[in-house]
C-alpha cells in the first residue's frame, strides 16, 4: 500500500510539473520519436548505459529497480559490474547520492525523478516520447541565458546541455510568426555555434500560419546523426522505465484477442449445431 501511494505521489507531482514545462514549447511541432526503438533490445541497453552515465548523477529513478534490467536482456552480474556504482545492489532502486536540499540549493529546484517522466510529459498535443526526443536534441547555444544554453522545446530551460560535446557545435535558426494589426510578423533568430544571435523581423501580408519553427545546421553531420541515435535510445529506455511491462502486455493482449476471436467463432458454430435440431 505504501508503495502504491508513493507511485501515485511521484506521478501526480510529475504531471503537475509537466504542463508548465511542456507549455514552454507551445507552438512548435514535436519531432517524432522512432517507435521501433521501444522493442529493440540493443537500443534499450544502449539507452540504459546513457541514462546511468549522464542522467543518474542528478536525476533519480526511485520507482525503478536495477534488477528490472533483466527485461531488456541484461543479467544481474553485468548490471552490478558495469552499471552500478557505489554500494547499491541489483535489488535496490536507482537512487542518487545527492540530497534533495543540495539539488535545490545548486540548481534552484530539485531535479525531478525520471521514473515516470514519459507518462508525465504526455499531453493532448503530443506523446511524452516525442516531447523528450525533441527536448534532448533541441539544445542550442544562447549567450543571453544564465548558463549559456537554451532549448526549442523548453525555452529558458534550467538544465544545461550536459551532452553538448557528443552532439557537437551547430547553428540554430528559430522562426516565430505572430499576428499583428496589419498582417503577420515573422521574426527570424539565427544563433551561431557560440550562441550569439542575429535577429531580423519582417511583416507578412496575407495568410500565414502562426507558431514557431526551428532548424539546425551541425558542423559535423555524422556526429549529429550519432547523437540523434543515442537520444532515441535514451528515450526508448525512459519509456521502458515508465512502463516496464508495456511490451509484454501488448504481446499477451494480441494473443488474448486472437483466442477470444477463435473462441467466439467456435461457440457461434456450436450454438448453431446445438439448436438446429431443436428448431
Secondary structure as UniProt FT lines:
FT   HELIX           2..22
FT   HELIX           23..25
FT   TURN            26..27
FT   HELIX           35..39
FT   HELIX           41..50
FT   HELIX           51..55
FT   TURN            56..58
FT   STRAND          61..65
FT   HELIX           66..72
FT   HELIX           76..78
FT   HELIX           79..83
FT   TURN            90..91
FT   STRAND          93..94
FT   HELIX           100..107
FT   TURN            115..116
FT   HELIX           117..120
FT   HELIX           128..137
FT   STRAND          139..141
FT   TURN            143..144
FT   STRAND          149..151
FT   TURN            155..156
FT   TURN            162..163
FT   HELIX           164..167
FT   STRAND          170..180
FT   TURN            181..182
FT   STRAND          183..191
FT   TURN            193..194
FT   STRAND          197..204
FT   STRAND          211..218
FT   HELIX           221..242
FT   TURN            244..245
FT   HELIX           246..278
//
